[in-house]
């Protein structure tokens, strides 16, 4: 499905591009950028089907890499003390069960396996199975949810209708209608198969039949769980079917368009909104400042949350996005939900698991940052390449990927009304902004650590790319040259900075395009009153720091709240560029945009407060003074 989100160009199709006012003669094939890694313009059409394909490929690669990066040693094991089937014993941070002996300090074990049971929510009403035939979107059974404040349990059978093994053999598919109400709503949908052979698949569609998402395996089981957002005044449709080839019908608008009978049998279905009284199990662990914590929930638990010593939620996850980690990150991958967190100070933190019914196990691991792993830690380098570079775009999931040659910064100066004589001044401004955001702000953090990061550039320094402990940001190139539809993109999101030799891109074609072409063009904010070079340099420097922030471990933050932050997601270019209240770039009221503690982006499946300055700082620590 394609939906407008944060970018301009449509993935996977031939495009005629305009770059700095000049048409590209030949149409080009471009790949969808993963929105979690990319800084995209507001007008983008995101091809979610392409995103899912990219993510699946990265997930398989990441799981293979994770097995190589996994460290030796047996974990601690801890089983919750709350009696099975009950709630309230350990359901808040204040009631957390403490696990002694876990941590990165001397004599501690940095690996932990938590086991327990999540109790059934007794408040959700149970309704009888809905009648067949409900094998297509127009025939979907009306559940009455997720209108806010309503949840429901029901049951059904795959194989009992006219299309199962007792019918024409095309395969049974049960559709359920969810209503968004007046405000829109999230619903969590889960299947359970306590008896029989059925291996379930859950899929979500919009009213036109576009596939929104799918899930066919809770980690460690053959059941499924899916989160669905239903916009206000609209409907979504959840399908229960059998997992496997042919589980998705050829046409969800027409019954009987499956391919074959797969597994069959009964299932229980729960559709719950935010009013459900979920059981939550909290466990406390002691962390040192800079510890990089990873947690992965499997079994029946589908959400994992980290709280700080004050009880604030600092990272909540109902998804596995570990495929975006660096290949050599040791953090746990896989599972129903994966979280990562960098502790800003010593203290007692909590890890909780929730959103499920039944037995679970949660893997919790802690590591020191990657820069501390060497016996003699090295200074880490971020190299800004303005001269053009050759980049293998497969590292971003580009399809087709391969080596691509990107143009130098100089090529784009005319798009801003500048000449070659202005190049040095623009580079000075970009470098100054990147250094202020990375070197200066980390040094001002005020800890007892030694932060060792230097920002070099292609004009003033020999190219160190290819050497150990060197990552680079290529500032230049176009969508046509890279084959990726984005303004910026990072290679990974690497809490702890374990992959210290990565490449990010800041493409300049849209930034230098005519003002009317896209809202991400810097020309939209330039007037005769602007200090043009200062504004261009700061805007590019902020995006450069944004991509470096991903490589040092930060996720996107909310771009539409009151705080403009370097890690804000695309979609609000005015905020990222630091344009002040007068709406003009390069004037006295422009804003200094920095790494901040801010809300994680609510559209990317995470919750809580992310301290991006802390994450970046600990990515570049050399140890205690």
C-alpha positions in Angstrom: 0.0 0.0 0.0 1.2 3.5 -0.7 0.3 6.3 1.7 1.5 9.9 1.9 3.9 10.1 4.9 7.2 11.8 4.7 8.7 11.8 1.2 8.1 12.8 -2.4 8.8 10.0 -4.9 7.1 6.7 -5.4 9.2 3.6 -5.0 9.8 1.0 -7.6 8.7 2.9 -10.6 10.5 4.8 -13.4 10.7 8.5 -12.5 11.7 11.6 -14.4 13.6 13.7 -11.9 14.4 17.4 -11.8 17.7 18.2 -10.0 18.7 21.8 -9.5 16.5 22.8 -12.3 17.9 20.3 -14.8 15.9 17.3 -16.1 17.4 13.9 -16.0 17.2 12.5 -19.5 16.6 8.9 -18.6 14.0 7.6 -16.2 15.5 5.9 -13.2 14.5 3.0 -11.0 14.5 4.0 -7.3 14.0 1.9 -4.2 11.8 2.7 -1.2 13.8 4.0 1.8 12.9 2.5 5.1 11.2 5.4 7.0 12.8 4.4 10.2 16.3 5.0 8.8 15.5 7.9 6.5 14.9 11.6 6.6 12.0 11.9 4.1 10.2 15.0 2.8 6.6 15.6 3.8 5.1 14.7 0.5 6.5 11.2 0.2 4.4 8.3 -0.9 5.6 5.3 1.1 5.3 2.0 -0.6 4.6 -0.1 2.5 4.7 -3.4 0.6 8.3 -2.5 -0.5 9.1 -1.5 3.0 7.9 -4.9 4.3 10.1 -6.7 1.7 13.1 -4.7 2.6 12.6 -5.3 6.3 12.1 -9.0 5.9 15.4 -9.2 3.9 17.2 -7.2 6.6 15.6 -9.3 9.3 17.0 -12.5 7.9 20.4 -10.9 7.5 20.3 -9.5 11.0 19.3 -12.9 12.6 22.3 -14.5 10.8 24.6 -11.7 12.0 23.2 -11.9 15.5 24.2 -15.5 15.9 27.8 -14.5 15.0 27.7 -11.5 17.3 26.2 -13.4 20.2 28.6 -13.5 23.2 29.3 -16.6 25.2 28.1 -17.4 28.7 25.0 -18.9 30.4 22.3 -16.4 31.4 20.8 -15.9 34.9 17.3 -17.3 35.0 14.5 -15.8 37.0 10.9 -16.9 37.2 8.3 -14.4 38.4 6.9 -14.9 42.0 3.4 -13.6 41.2 1.1 -16.7 41.2 -0.1 -17.9 37.8 -3.5 -16.5 36.8 -3.4 -13.5 39.1 -2.7 -9.8 38.7 -1.5 -7.0 40.9 1.6 -8.5 42.5 4.2 -7.0 40.3 2.2 -4.8 37.9 4.0 -1.4 38.5 7.6 -0.2 38.7 7.2 0.2 42.5 6.2 -3.5 42.8 8.9 -4.8 40.5 10.6 -8.1 41.5 14.3 -7.4 41.8 16.8 -9.6 40.0 20.1 -9.6 41.9 23.4 -10.5 40.1 22.6 -9.0 36.7 24.8 -6.3 35.2 28.1 -5.3 33.6 30.1 -4.8 36.8 32.6 -7.1 38.3 31.1 -10.4 39.4 27.8 -9.7 37.5 26.2 -11.7 34.8 25.2 -9.5 31.8 22.6 -12.0 30.5 19.2 -12.8 32.0 16.2 -14.9 31.1 12.9 -13.9 32.7 10.0 -16.3 32.6 6.5 -16.0 33.9 2.8 -16.0 32.9 0.5 -13.1 31.9 -3.0 -13.5 33.3 -6.2 -13.3 31.2 -8.0 -9.9 31.3 -11.4 -10.8 32.9 -13.1 -7.6 31.7 -13.3 -8.3 28.0 -16.8 -9.6 27.0 -17.1 -12.9 25.1 -19.4 -13.1 22.1 -20.5 -16.2 20.1 -18.7 -17.0 16.8 -19.8 -14.9 13.8 -21.7 -16.8 11.0 -20.2 -17.8 7.7 -19.8 -16.6 5.0 -17.3 -13.9 6.0 -14.5 -14.7 3.5 -14.0 -11.2 2.0 -13.9 -7.6 3.0 -17.5 -6.8 1.9 -18.7 -9.8 4.0 -16.6 -9.0 7.1 -18.2 -9.6 10.5 -18.9 -6.4 12.4 -17.2 -6.6 15.7 -18.1 -3.1 17.0 -14.5 -2.4 17.8 -12.1 -0.7 18.1 -14.4 2.2 18.8 -12.8 3.7 21.9 -13.6 1.8 25.2 -14.6 -1.5 23.6 -12.9 -4.8 23.3 -14.2 -8.3 22.5 -13.4 -12.0 22.5 -14.8 -14.4 20.0 -13.9 -17.7 18.4 -14.1 -19.2 14.9 -12.9 -22.1 12.8 -10.7 -22.1 9.7 -12.2 -24.8 7.4 -15.9 -24.6 8.4 -17.1 -22.6 5.4 -17.7 -23.3 1.8 -14.1 -22.8 0.8 -12.4 -25.2 3.3 -11.4 -28.8 2.8 -15.1 -29.7 3.0 -16.0 -27.2 0.3 -14.2 -26.1 -2.9 -10.7 -26.4 -1.4 -9.6 -22.8 -2.1 -9.0 -22.1 1.6 -11.1 -20.5 4.4 -10.5 -16.9 5.3 -12.5 -15.1 8.1 -12.7 -11.3 7.9 -13.6 -9.0 10.8 -14.6 -5.3 10.5 -13.1 -2.7 12.9 -14.5 0.9 13.1 -12.3 3.9 13.8 -15.0 6.0 15.5 -14.8 9.7 15.7 -11.1 9.9 16.8 -9.4 6.9 15.3 -8.1 4.1 17.4 -5.5 1.4 17.8 -6.6 -2.2 18.3 -4.5 -5.2 19.3 -5.7 -8.4 17.6 -4.5 -11.8 18.8 -5.3 -15.4 17.9 -4.9 -18.4 20.2 -5.1 -22.1 19.2 -5.3 -24.2 22.3 -6.4 -27.3 20.4 -6.1 -28.5 16.8 -3.6 -28.2 14.0 -4.3 -24.6 12.9 -1.2 -22.3 12.4 -2.8 -18.9 12.2 -2.0 -15.9 10.0 -3.4 -12.4 10.8 -3.6 -9.7 8.1 -5.0 -6.2 8.1 -6.6 -4.4 5.2 -8.2 -1.1 4.5 -11.6 -0.8 3.0 -10.3 -0.9 -0.6 -8.5 -4.2 -0.1 -5.0 -2.8 0.3 -2.8 -4.9 2.6 -1.7 -2.9 5.6 0.3 -5.5 7.6 0.5 -9.2 8.5 1.9 -11.5 11.1 2.0 -15.2 11.2 4.0 -16.2 14.3 4.3 -15.1 17.8 7.9 -16.1 18.8 7.8 -19.6 20.2 4.2 -20.4 19.1 2.0 -20.8 16.0 -0.4 -18.1 17.2 -0.4 -14.5 15.8 -0.7 -11.0 17.1 -1.2 -7.7 15.1 -1.6 -4.0 16.0 -4.0 -2.1 13.7 -4.7 1.6 13.5 -8.1 2.5 12.2 -8.4 6.2 11.1 -11.3 8.3 12.3 -14.5 7.7 10.3 -13.0 4.7 8.4 -12.9 0.9 8.7 -10.2 -1.6 8.7 -10.5 -5.4 8.2 -8.6 -8.1 10.0 -8.4 -11.5 8.4 -7.7 -14.8 10.2 -6.5 -17.6 7.9 -3.9 -20.4 7.9 -0.3 -19.5 7.6 1.7 -20.6 4.6 1.9 -20.1 0.8 -1.6 -19.1 -0.3 -2.7 -17.8 3.1 -3.3 -14.4 1.6 -6.2 -14.5 -0.9 -5.6 -13.3 -4.4 -8.5 -10.7 -4.0 -9.6 -9.9 -0.5 -12.7 -8.2 -2.0 -14.0 -11.5 -3.3 -14.6 -14.8 -1.4 -13.1 -18.0 -2.7 -9.9 -16.5 -4.1 -7.5 -18.4 -2.0 -5.1 -20.9 -3.5 -5.3 -24.0 -1.4 -6.3 -25.5 2.0 -3.5 -25.3 4.6 -3.9 -26.1 8.2 -7.4 -26.0 9.7 -9.0 -25.9 13.1 -10.5 -23.7 15.8 -9.1 -20.5 17.1 -9.9 -17.9 19.8 -9.7 -14.2 18.7 -9.2 -11.2 21.0 -9.6 -7.7 19.8 -8.7 -5.1 22.5 -8.2 -1.4 22.6 -6.5 0.7 25.3 -9.1 0.0 28.0 -8.1 -3.7 28.3 -6.8 -4.5 31.8 -3.6 -6.2 30.7 -1.5 -8.1 33.2 2.0 -6.5 33.5 5.0 -8.1 35.1 7.9 -5.8 36.2 11.4 -6.8 37.1 14.1 -4.5 38.3 17.8 -4.6 37.5 20.8 -2.5 38.4 22.6 -0.7 35.5 25.7 1.5 35.3 25.8 4.7 33.4 26.4 3.9 29.8 25.2 0.3 29.9 23.5 -0.7 26.7 20.4 -2.7 27.5 18.6 -5.0 25.0 15.4 -6.9 25.7 13.4 -9.3 23.6 10.0 -10.8 24.5 9.0 -14.3 23.2 6.1 -16.7 23.9 2.8 -15.0 24.8 4.3 -11.6 25.7 4.2 -9.1 22.9 5.3 -5.9 24.5 8.5 -5.0 26.5 9.0 -1.7 28.3 12.0 -0.1 30.1 11.4 2.4 32.9 14.1 4.6 34.5 14.7 4.9 38.3 12.0 7.7 38.5 9.4 5.4 37.0 9.3 7.1 33.6 8.8 5.0 30.5 12.0 5.4 28.5 11.5 2.8 25.8 8.4 0.7 25.0 8.2 -1.6 22.1 5.5 -3.9 20.6 7.6 -4.8 17.5 10.9 -6.4 16.5 12.9 -3.7 14.7 16.2 -5.2 15.5 16.8 -5.8 11.8 17.9 -2.1 11.8 20.8 -2.8 14.3 24.3 -2.9 13.1 25.4 -6.3 11.8 27.9 -6.8 14.7 25.6 -5.4 17.4 25.5 -8.0 20.2 22.0 -7.0 21.3 19.3 -9.7 21.3 17.2 -9.9 18.1 14.0 -11.7 17.1 11.0 -12.2 19.3 7.7 -10.5 19.4 9.0 -7.2 20.7 12.5 -5.9 21.0 13.7 -2.8 23.0 17.1 -1.1 23.4 18.1 1.5 25.9 21.3 3.3 27.1 21.4 4.1 30.8 22.3 7.8 31.4 23.3 7.2 35.1 23.8 4.5 37.6 20.5 3.2 39.1 17.8 0.7 39.4 15.8 0.3 36.2 12.8 -1.9 35.4 12.0 -4.2 32.5 8.4 -5.1 32.1 6.5 -7.4 29.8 2.8 -7.2 28.9 0.2 -7.5 26.2 -0.5 -11.2 26.2 -2.0 -14.2 27.9 0.0 -17.1 28.9 3.6 -18.2 29.3 6.5 -16.0 28.2 10.2 -15.7 28.3 12.1 -12.4 28.0 15.8 -12.2 27.1 17.6 -9.2 28.8 21.3 -8.4 28.1 23.6 -5.5 29.0 26.8 -4.5 27.3 29.3 -1.7 27.6 29.4 0.6 24.5 31.3 -0.6 21.5 34.0 2.0 21.9 35.0 0.6 25.3 35.4 -3.0 24.1 38.9 -2.6 22.8 41.7 -2.8 25.4 43.0 0.5 24.2 40.0 2.5 22.9 40.5 4.5 19.8 39.2 8.0 18.9 36.2 7.5 16.7 35.9 9.5 13.5 32.9 10.8 11.5 34.2 11.8 8.1 32.1 14.3 6.0 32.7 13.6 2.4 31.8 16.6 0.1 33.8 15.4 -2.9 31.4 12.8 -4.1 31.9 9.1 -3.3 31.2 5.6 -4.4 28.7 3.9 -2.1 27.3 0.3 -2.1 23.6 1.0 -1.6 22.9 -2.6 -0.6 23.6 -1.6 2.9 20.3 0.4 2.9 18.3 -2.5 1.4 18.2 -0.9 -2.0 16.8 -3.1 -4.8 18.6 -3.2 -7.1 21.6 -2.2 -5.0 25.3 -2.0 -5.7 28.1 0.5 -6.1 26.7 4.0 -7.0 28.7 7.1 -7.7 27.4 10.2 -6.0 28.0 13.8 -7.1 30.0 16.3 -5.1 28.5 19.2 -3.1 29.8 21.6 -5.7 27.3 20.4 -8.3 24.3 21.7 -6.3 25.5 25.2 -5.5 23.7 26.7 -8.6 20.4 25.4 -7.3 20.8 27.9 -4.4 22.0 30.7 -6.6 25.6 30.1 -5.4 28.8 29.7 -7.4 32.0 27.6 -7.0 33.5 30.5 -5.1 30.9 29.9 -2.3 31.8 26.2 -1.8 34.3 26.7 1.0 31.9 28.9 3.0 29.1 26.3 2.7 31.5 23.5 3.8 32.6 25.7 6.7 29.0 26.2 7.8 28.1 22.5 7.4 31.2 21.3 9.4 30.6 23.9 12.1 27.0 22.8 12.6 28.0 19.1 12.7 30.8 19.8 15.1 28.6 21.9 17.4 25.9 19.1 17.5 28.4 16.2 18.0 31.7 17.4 19.4 30.7 20.5 21.4 27.4 19.3 22.8 28.8 15.9 24.0 31.8 17.7 25.7 29.3 19.9 27.5 27.3 16.9 28.8 29.2 17.1 32.1 30.1 13.5 33.0 33.3 11.9 34.2 33.7 10.2 30.9 36.1 10.9 28.1 34.3 11.4 24.8 36.5 10.8 21.9 34.9 11.7 18.6 36.3 13.9 15.9 34.5 15.3 12.8 36.8 15.4 9.7 36.0 16.5 6.2 37.2 15.8 2.7 38.4 19.4 2.0 40.7 19.6 5.0 41.8 16.0 5.7 43.0 12.9 3.9 40.2 10.4 3.3 40.3 7.9 6.2 37.3 5.8 5.0 38.1 2.1 5.2 40.2 2.5 8.3 39.0 1.1 11.7 36.7 3.3 13.8 35.8 5.6 10.8 32.2 6.2 9.8 31.3 8.6 7.1 28.4 10.8 6.0 28.4 11.5 2.2 27.0 14.9 1.6 26.1 15.0 -2.1 24.4 12.9 -4.8 20.9 12.6 -6.0 18.0 10.2 -5.8 18.7 9.2 -9.4 22.4 8.5 -8.6 21.8 6.6 -5.4 18.6 4.8 -6.5 17.0 5.6 -3.1 14.1 8.0 -2.6 15.1 10.0 0.4 17.0 13.2 1.5 19.0 11.3 4.1 19.5 7.7 5.2 21.6 5.9 7.8 23.1 2.4 7.5 21.7 1.3 10.9 20.3 2.4 14.3 23.1 1.3 16.5 22.7 1.7 20.3 26.2 1.5 21.8 27.9 2.1 18.4 29.1 -1.4 17.9 29.3 -1.0 14.1 31.9 1.7 14.0 32.5 1.7 10.2 29.2 2.7 8.6 28.0 5.1 5.9 25.1 7.6 5.8 23.9 9.7 3.0 22.6 13.3 2.8 21.4 13.8 -0.8 21.2 17.3 -2.1 18.9 17.2 -5.2 15.6 18.0 -3.3 17.3 20.3 -0.9 18.5 22.4 -3.9 15.4 22.1 -6.0 13.2 25.0 -7.0 11.0 26.2 -4.1 7.8 25.1 -5.7 8.9 21.5 -6.2 9.0 20.3 -2.6 8.6 21.7 0.9 12.0 20.2 1.8 13.7 22.6 -0.7 15.9 25.1 1.2 14.9 27.7 -1.4 11.4 27.9 0.2 12.9 29.6 3.2 15.4 32.0 1.5 14.6 35.7 0.8 16.9 38.7 0.3 16.9 39.1 4.1 18.6 35.6 4.5 22.1 34.9 5.4 22.0 32.2 2.6 25.2 30.4 3.3 24.7 30.2 7.1 21.2 28.8 6.6 22.1 26.3 4.0 25.1 25.1 6.0 23.0 24.8 9.2 20.2 22.9 7.5 22.6 20.4 5.8 24.6 20.2 9.0 21.5 19.3 11.1 20.5 16.5 8.7 24.1 15.3 8.8 24.0 15.2 12.6 20.6 13.4 12.3 22.1 10.6 10.3 25.1 10.4 12.6 22.6 10.2 15.5 21.1 7.0 14.0 24.5 5.4 13.6 25.2 6.2 17.3 21.9 4.6 18.4 19.0 7.1 18.4 15.6 6.4 16.9 13.2 9.1 15.5 11.5 11.5 17.8 8.2 13.3 17.4 8.6 16.0 14.7 5.3 17.7 15.4 5.5 18.5 19.1 6.8 21.8 20.5 10.5 20.8 20.8 12.6 20.8 17.6 15.2 18.1 18.0 18.0 16.7 15.7 16.4 13.3 15.8 12.9 14.5 14.7 11.5 12.4 11.9 11.0 13.9 8.5 7.8 15.7 7.7 8.6 19.0 9.5 11.5 20.5 7.5 11.1 23.9 9.0 11.8 22.5 12.4 14.9 20.5 11.3 16.3 23.5 9.4 16.0 25.7 12.5 13.7 28.3 10.8 12.6 30.8 13.4 9.2 32.4 14.0 9.6 34.8 11.0 9.5 31.8 8.6 12.7 33.0 6.9 15.9 31.0 7.0 19.1 32.7 7.8 17.8 35.5 10.1 18.4 36.4 13.7 15.5 34.4 15.1 16.7 31.1 13.7 16.9 28.2 16.2 19.8 26.1 17.4 18.5 22.5 16.9 20.3 20.0 19.1 20.1 16.4 20.5 17.5 16.4 23.2 15.4 14.3 25.5 12.1 14.0 23.6 9.2 11.8 22.9 9.8 8.8 20.6 8.0 9.2 17.3 4.5 7.8 17.9 4.1 6.7 14.3 7.0 4.2 14.4 5.6 1.8 17.0 7.7 2.9 20.0 6.7 4.8 23.2 8.5 6.6 25.9 11.1 9.4 26.3 14.4 9.0 24.4 17.5 10.8 25.5 19.3 11.2 22.2 22.1 13.3 23.6 22.9 10.6 26.1 22.7 7.8 23.5 25.1 9.8 21.2 27.5 10.6 24.0 27.9 7.0 25.1 28.4 5.9 21.6 31.7 7.8 21.7 33.0 7.2 25.2 36.6 5.9 25.9 35.9 5.1 29.5 36.3 7.0 32.8 38.7 9.9 33.2 
